[in-house]
């Protein structure tokens, strides 16, 4: 099974950003068949962080590893 693409990660990030905007303006929002409300704002913001990190990692070509010791 192939991993997610940069386009997919960016689309997910856009969905979470739209949800955050709707919730912050006092509305509920439906995403992936699930209704989220102001009470779910922390969950939405966590999703934004996750998808932003994934989109950035895919855009630059992979994950950045810090503090690893090379083997070999």
C-alpha positions as protocol buffer text, in pm:
chain_id: "A"
residue {
  index: 1
  type: UNK
  ca { x: 0 y: 0 z: 0 }
}
residue {
  index: 2
  type: UNK
  ca { x: 140 y: 338 z: -99 }
}
residue {
  index: 3
  type: UNK
  ca { x: 177 y: 622 z: 148 }
}
residue {
  index: 4
  type: UNK
  ca { x: -9 y: 947 z: 128 }
}
residue {
  index: 5
  type: UNK
  ca { x: 91 y: 1206 z: -129 }
}
residue {
  index: 6
  type: UNK
  ca { x: 171 y: 1570 z: -72 }
}
residue {
  index: 7
  type: UNK
  ca { x: -157 y: 1660 z: -246 }
}
residue {
  index: 8
  type: UNK
  ca { x: -355 y: 1435 z: -12 }
}
residue {
  index: 9
  type: UNK
  ca { x: -186 y: 1580 z: 295 }
}
residue {
  index: 10
  type: UNK
  ca { x: -251 y: 1934 z: 174 }
}
residue {
  index: 11
  type: UNK
  ca { x: -618 y: 1851 z: 105 }
}
residue {
  index: 12
  type: UNK
  ca { x: -659 y: 1713 z: 457 }
}
residue {
  index: 13
  type: UNK
  ca { x: -490 y: 2020 z: 602 }
}
residue {
  index: 14
  type: UNK
  ca { x: -728 y: 2244 z: 404 }
}
residue {
  index: 15
  type: UNK
  ca { x: -1027 y: 2049 z: 542 }
}
residue {
  index: 16
  type: UNK
  ca { x: -907 y: 2095 z: 899 }
}
residue {
  index: 17
  type: UNK
  ca { x: -841 y: 2466 z: 844 }
}
residue {
  index: 18
  type: UNK
  ca { x: -1193 y: 2512 z: 703 }
}
residue {
  index: 19
  type: UNK
  ca { x: -1337 y: 2326 z: 1002 }
}
residue {
  index: 20
  type: UNK
  ca { x: -1144 y: 2548 z: 1242 }
}
residue {
  index: 21
  type: UNK
  ca { x: -1269 y: 2863 z: 1069 }
}
residue {
  index: 22
  type: UNK
  ca { x: -1630 y: 2743 z: 1083 }
}
residue {
  index: 23
  type: UNK
  ca { x: -1609 y: 2641 z: 1449 }
}
residue {
  index: 24
  type: UNK
  ca { x: -1438 y: 2965 z: 1551 }
}
residue {
  index: 25
  type: UNK
  ca { x: -1719 y: 3163 z: 1388 }
}
residue {
  index: 26
  type: UNK
  ca { x: -1966 y: 2982 z: 1614 }
}
residue {
  index: 27
  type: UNK
  ca { x: -2082 y: 2713 z: 1376 }
}
residue {
  index: 28
  type: UNK
  ca { x: -2062 y: 2341 z: 1369 }
}
residue {
  index: 29
  type: UNK
  ca { x: -1895 y: 2174 z: 1074 }
}
residue {
  index: 30
  type: UNK
  ca { x: -1922 y: 1836 z: 905 }
}
residue {
  index: 31
  type: UNK
  ca { x: -1602 y: 1664 z: 797 }
}
residue {
  index: 32
  type: UNK
  ca { x: -1570 y: 1304 z: 680 }
}
residue {
  index: 33
  type: UNK
  ca { x: -1929 y: 1232 z: 781 }
}
residue {
  index: 34
  type: UNK
  ca { x: -1873 y: 1354 z: 1136 }
}
residue {
  index: 35
  type: UNK
  ca { x: -2017 y: 1674 z: 1283 }
}
residue {
  index: 36
  type: UNK
  ca { x: -1772 y: 1877 z: 1491 }
}
residue {
  index: 37
  type: UNK
  ca { x: -1862 y: 2169 z: 1714 }
}
residue {
  index: 38
  type: UNK
  ca { x: -1687 y: 2428 z: 1926 }
}
residue {
  index: 39
  type: UNK
  ca { x: -1631 y: 2156 z: 2187 }
}
residue {
  index: 40
  type: UNK
  ca { x: -1409 y: 1976 z: 1935 }
}
residue {
  index: 41
  type: UNK
  ca { x: -1184 y: 2274 z: 1863 }
}
residue {
  index: 42
  type: UNK
  ca { x: -881 y: 2117 z: 2035 }
}
residue {
  index: 43
  type: UNK
  ca { x: -924 y: 1803 z: 1825 }
}
residue {
  index: 44
  type: UNK
  ca { x: -942 y: 2011 z: 1508 }
}
residue {
  index: 45
  type: UNK
  ca { x: -630 y: 2207 z: 1603 }
}
residue {
  index: 46
  type: UNK
  ca { x: -445 y: 1882 z: 1675 }
}
residue {
  index: 47
  type: UNK
  ca { x: -543 y: 1763 z: 1327 }
}
residue {
  index: 48
  type: UNK
  ca { x: -409 y: 2087 z: 1178 }
}
residue {
  index: 49
  type: UNK
  ca { x: -73 y: 2032 z: 1347 }
}
residue {
  index: 50
  type: UNK
  ca { x: -53 y: 1669 z: 1231 }
}
residue {
  index: 51
  type: UNK
  ca { x: -150 y: 1738 z: 868 }
}
residue {
  index: 52
  type: UNK
  ca { x: 70 y: 2048 z: 849 }
}
residue {
  index: 53
  type: UNK
  ca { x: 370 y: 1840 z: 962 }
}
residue {
  index: 54
  type: UNK
  ca { x: 288 y: 1566 z: 712 }
}
residue {
  index: 55
  type: UNK
  ca { x: 241 y: 1813 z: 425 }
}
residue {
  index: 56
  type: UNK
  ca { x: 570 y: 1986 z: 505 }
}
residue {
  index: 57
  type: UNK
  ca { x: 757 y: 1655 z: 533 }
}
residue {
  index: 58
  type: UNK
  ca { x: 622 y: 1536 z: 197 }
}
residue {
  index: 59
  type: UNK
  ca { x: 695 y: 1869 z: 30 }
}
residue {
  index: 60
  type: UNK
  ca { x: 1061 y: 1862 z: 135 }
}
residue {
  index: 61
  type: UNK
  ca { x: 1095 y: 1497 z: 38 }
}
residue {
  index: 62
  type: UNK
  ca { x: 1077 y: 1309 z: 364 }
}
residue {
  index: 63
  type: UNK
  ca { x: 1106 y: 1324 z: 739 }
}
residue {
  index: 64
  type: UNK
  ca { x: 1378 y: 1506 z: 924 }
}
residue {
  index: 65
  type: UNK
  ca { x: 1553 y: 1299 z: 1190 }
}
residue {
  index: 66
  type: UNK
  ca { x: 1742 y: 1485 z: 1462 }
}
residue {
  index: 67
  type: UNK
  ca { x: 1972 y: 1327 z: 1717 }
}
residue {
  index: 68
  type: UNK
  ca { x: 2010 y: 993 z: 1539 }
}
residue {
  index: 69
  type: UNK
  ca { x: 2334 y: 799 z: 1539 }
}
residue {
  index: 70
  type: UNK
  ca { x: 2440 y: 667 z: 1197 }
}
residue {
  index: 71
  type: UNK
  ca { x: 2492 y: 291 z: 1176 }
}
residue {
  index: 72
  type: UNK
  ca { x: 2773 y: 140 z: 972 }
}
